């Protein structure tokens, strides 16, 4: 008898780090949109420096979309910099 264990992806958000300070929220959204419907893009903002902190969270409607984005966008160039994508 063999026991098969399957993991189910339930997270819907991915962390995106290494974002160029020239990149805006709409650019992040456009880059991650092909993987599925996006519920929210949260680009962390530094009010004192008046610029974002170089990372964001992309929240999808579907966990499968987050999984695809994780697989296909990690170590990709965005705005002249290599981004890191993880959960």
N, C-alpha and C positions, 0 to 999 in steps of 0.2 A: 504494500500500500504506500503510495506517495502522497505526501502532503504538499499542496501548492498554496503558497502565500502570495497574494497580490497586494500591491500598495495602490492606494487611490489618492490622487492629487486633489486636495481640498482647498489649498490656498489659491487666492485669486490675485494676489499682489506680488510684484517683483520690485526689488531694490535696484536702482540704476545709479552707479557711482562713476566718478571720473568725468562728469559732464563739463564741457568747456563753459566758461563764464559768459561767452558770447551766445550760447544756445538758450533759447527761450522755451517756455512751456509748450507752445504750439508746435515747435520743431520736435520735441520729445514725443508728443502725441502723434504726429504724422509718422514718425519712425516706428512706433509700436502699434499703430492702427491695423496694419495688415494681418495681425495674428488673431484679431477678434475685437468685438465691441468693447470700448474702454469706458469704464464707469467714472474714473477720476484720475487725474495726473496731479500729484502734489510735489511741486518743486520747492525744496526747503529754502526759506528766505532769511537773510541776515539784514535786519532793519537798520542796524548801525552802519554797516558797510554799504547798504543799499544795493545789494546784489545777492543772487542765490548762492548757496553753499557748495554747489557742485554735485549734488545728488538729488534724486527724486524717487518717489514711489509711484508705480503705475498699477492701478487697480482695474482689473477686467471684470466683465459680467460673468464670464465662464472660466473655470479652473483650467480647462484645456488650452485656452488662449494664453494664460500665464505660463503654462508649461512650454508651449511653442516659443514664446518670446524668450524664455530662459534658455532654451536650446539653441535658438538661432541668433540672438542678439549679443550674447556674451563675447567680449573681445572684438567687437565691431567698431569701426570708426564712425563717430558722430561729431560733427563740428570740428574736425581736425584732431580729435583725441580718441583714444581707445577707451570705450566704456566697459564697465564691469556690471554684469547682471546676475543677481542671485535672489534667493528667497529670504 
